[in-house]
Amino acid sequence: MKRLMSAMGLAALLTAGLVTAPAAAGGVKKIEEAKPKPRKVSYRDLDLTTEAGERKLRKRLSSAAYGVCTTDQYGRFIRPSAANRSACHKEVMAGLEPKVVALVQNVRLAAKSGGDAKAAVAAAGLVVAR
């Protein structure tokens, strides 16, 4: 009898639209599993041979990292807890660090050796993703 009442209660909620079928079946994706679209950060306009240019690049990347940590795969704003947002930001920035270091080193090496620093930034964009 108890089982019949539970089934009837669930059926009533499904009919009322208060619970969707995937939610009732346990098939709802958690926000952490839904990956947002990556963001491309341009640095074509920055002079990466200078500390100021590198700081601007890092600031852009940090902003994009917060963006991917606070949006879902459809670009809608989500409100993760401060701890989750901070952990996500740290993880994204840690993944970008080797790319930033290599990029800045390549640009500075090209400029130092008399080469064209602009050629070293041909791609002119880093992808920020979770």
C-alpha positions as CSV (number, residue, x, y, z in Angstrom):
1,M,0.0,0.0,0.0
2,K,2.9,2.3,0.9
3,R,4.5,1.6,-2.5
4,L,1.3,2.4,-4.3
5,M,1.0,5.7,-2.5
6,S,4.6,6.6,-3.4
7,A,4.0,5.7,-7.0
8,M,0.8,7.7,-7.1
9,G,2.5,10.7,-5.5
10,L,5.3,10.6,-8.0
11,A,2.8,10.3,-10.9
12,A,1.0,13.3,-9.5
13,L,4.2,15.4,-9.4
14,L,5.1,14.3,-12.9
15,T,1.7,15.2,-14.2
16,A,1.8,18.6,-12.4
17,G,5.2,19.2,-14.0
18,L,6.9,19.7,-10.7
19,V,9.3,17.0,-11.3
20,T,10.6,16.1,-14.8
21,A,10.9,12.5,-15.9
22,P,14.8,12.6,-16.0
23,A,14.8,14.1,-12.5
24,A,12.6,11.3,-11.3
25,A,14.8,8.7,-12.9
26,G,17.9,10.3,-11.3
27,G,19.3,11.5,-14.7
28,V,19.8,15.2,-13.9
29,K,23.3,16.5,-14.7
30,K,25.0,18.4,-11.9
31,I,26.1,21.9,-12.6
32,E,29.8,20.8,-12.1
33,E,29.4,18.2,-14.9
34,A,28.0,20.7,-17.4
35,K,31.0,22.3,-19.1
36,P,30.6,25.8,-20.5
37,K,31.8,26.8,-23.9
38,P,35.5,27.7,-24.0
39,R,36.4,31.4,-24.4
40,K,39.2,32.7,-26.6
41,V,41.3,35.4,-25.1
42,S,43.1,37.6,-27.7
43,Y,46.5,39.1,-27.0
44,R,47.3,40.4,-30.5
45,D,47.2,44.0,-29.3
46,L,49.5,43.4,-26.3
47,D,53.2,43.9,-26.2
48,L,54.2,40.7,-24.4
49,T,57.9,41.7,-24.3
50,T,56.9,44.0,-21.4
51,E,55.8,43.2,-17.9
52,A,52.7,45.4,-18.4
53,G,51.7,43.4,-21.5
54,E,52.0,40.2,-19.6
55,R,50.0,41.6,-16.7
56,K,47.2,42.6,-19.1
57,L,47.2,39.2,-20.6
58,R,46.9,37.5,-17.2
59,K,44.1,39.9,-16.2
60,R,42.2,39.0,-19.4
61,L,42.7,35.3,-18.7
62,S,41.6,35.6,-15.1
63,S,38.4,37.4,-16.2
64,A,37.7,34.7,-18.8
65,A,38.4,32.0,-16.2
66,Y,35.8,33.5,-13.9
67,G,33.5,33.6,-16.9
68,V,33.8,29.9,-17.6
69,C,33.4,29.1,-13.9
70,T,30.1,31.1,-13.7
71,T,28.3,30.0,-16.8
72,D,26.8,26.8,-18.0
73,Q,27.2,25.1,-21.4
74,Y,24.5,27.4,-22.8
75,G,26.1,30.6,-21.7
76,R,23.6,31.2,-18.9
77,F,24.9,32.6,-15.6
78,I,25.1,30.2,-12.7
79,R,25.8,31.0,-9.1
80,P,28.3,28.5,-7.8
81,S,29.3,28.9,-4.1
82,A,32.3,31.1,-3.5
83,A,34.4,28.1,-2.6
84,N,33.5,26.3,-5.9
85,R,34.0,29.4,-8.0
86,S,37.4,30.0,-6.4
87,A,38.5,26.4,-6.8
88,C,37.4,26.4,-10.4
89,H,39.3,29.6,-11.1
90,K,42.5,28.3,-9.5
91,E,42.2,25.1,-11.6
92,V,41.6,26.9,-14.9
93,M,44.5,29.4,-14.2
94,A,46.8,26.5,-13.2
95,G,46.1,24.8,-16.5
96,L,46.8,28.0,-18.4
97,E,50.1,28.9,-16.6
98,P,52.4,26.7,-18.7
99,K,50.9,28.1,-21.9
100,V,51.3,31.7,-20.7
101,V,54.9,31.1,-19.6
102,A,55.8,29.5,-22.9
103,L,54.1,32.2,-24.9
104,V,55.8,35.0,-23.1
105,Q,59.2,33.3,-23.3
106,N,58.9,32.7,-27.0
107,V,57.9,36.3,-27.7
108,R,60.7,37.7,-25.5
109,L,63.2,35.3,-27.0
110,A,62.2,36.3,-30.5
111,A,62.5,40.0,-29.7
112,K,65.9,39.5,-28.0
113,S,67.3,37.6,-30.9
114,G,66.4,40.4,-33.2
115,G,63.5,38.5,-34.7
116,D,59.9,39.6,-35.2
117,A,58.0,39.4,-31.9
118,K,54.8,39.8,-33.8
119,A,55.5,36.5,-35.7
120,A,55.8,34.8,-32.3
121,V,52.2,35.8,-31.5
122,A,50.7,34.6,-34.8
123,A,48.0,32.6,-33.2
124,A,47.1,35.6,-31.1
125,G,44.7,33.8,-28.8
126,L,44.5,31.4,-25.8
127,V,41.5,29.2,-25.2
128,V,40.1,29.3,-21.6
129,A,38.1,26.2,-20.7
130,R,37.2,24.0,-17.8
